[in-house]
Each structure stands twice: as C-alpha cells, then as structure tokens.
Amino acid sequence: MSLALRRRVGESIYLHLKPNSDVDELLEILSTTGIEIKLGEIRDSRAIISIDAPDSISILREELLWE
C-alpha cells in the first residue's frame, strides 16, 4: 500500500496492523522490505509524506483514527 499525505507541524500519522493479518507473513515482509517513509515537498508549514507499507498495515491520519 502506498499513500501520500499532507501534514502540518504537530499532526500525526498512525500505522496499525489490520485485523486478522498474518503476523508471521508481515514480519517476513518487514524483515526484507520494511516500511518506506519519504518526506516530499514542504510548503507553507505543510509537508507531503509518502508511506509505502505492506497491505496488512493500515495508515491513518490522526483525525480519522477515532471515526
């Protein structure tokens, strides 16, 4: 899963294991490819952050965490 987000200073991104994920498979993937996080363009106190993570990981902006 690849996702690009805009974040302001102090805003958060959460990575969670999706329900019913195969933990052993995830550990195998993480031990070989890991999770890639790239900082992109920064403009007007906002940054673009790209995250490339295995499909068994959900990526949520802080404001969506409690919905």
C-alpha positions in Angstrom: 0.0 0.0 0.0 1.3 3.4 -0.9 -0.2 6.6 0.4 0.8 10.3 0.2 -0.5 12.7 2.9 -0.1 16.3 3.7 0.7 17.0 7.3 1.2 20.3 9.3 3.5 20.7 12.2 2.2 18.6 15.1 -0.2 16.5 13.1 0.3 12.7 13.3 0.1 9.6 11.2 -0.7 6.2 12.7 0.3 2.8 11.4 -1.8 -0.2 12.6 -1.9 -3.9 11.9 -5.2 -4.7 10.2 -7.4 -7.3 11.9 -6.8 -10.9 11.0 -3.5 -10.2 9.5 -0.9 -12.9 9.3 1.8 -11.7 11.7 4.4 -14.1 10.6 3.9 -13.1 7.0 4.1 -9.4 8.0 7.4 -10.0 9.9 8.9 -11.7 6.9 7.9 -8.7 4.7 9.2 -6.2 7.2 12.5 -8.0 7.6 13.1 -7.8 3.8 11.5 -4.6 2.6 10.4 -2.7 5.7 8.2 0.4 5.5 9.4 3.3 3.4 8.6 6.8 4.5 9.6 9.7 2.3 9.4 13.4 3.1 8.4 15.3 0.0 7.7 18.9 -0.7 7.5 21.3 2.2 5.4 24.5 1.6 3.6 26.9 3.9 4.2 24.8 7.1 2.9 21.6 5.3 4.8 18.6 4.2 3.9 15.8 1.9 4.8 12.5 3.4 4.7 9.3 1.3 4.4 5.9 3.0 4.9 2.6 1.3 3.8 -0.3 3.7 2.6 -3.9 3.4 -1.1 -4.3 2.7 -1.6 -5.7 6.2 -0.8 -2.3 7.7 -3.4 0.5 7.7 -2.2 4.1 7.5 -4.5 6.7 9.2 -4.3 10.4 9.7 -4.8 11.3 13.3 -8.2 12.9 12.6 -9.5 9.6 11.1 -8.3 7.5 13.9 -11.5 8.0 16.0 -14.1 7.7 13.3 
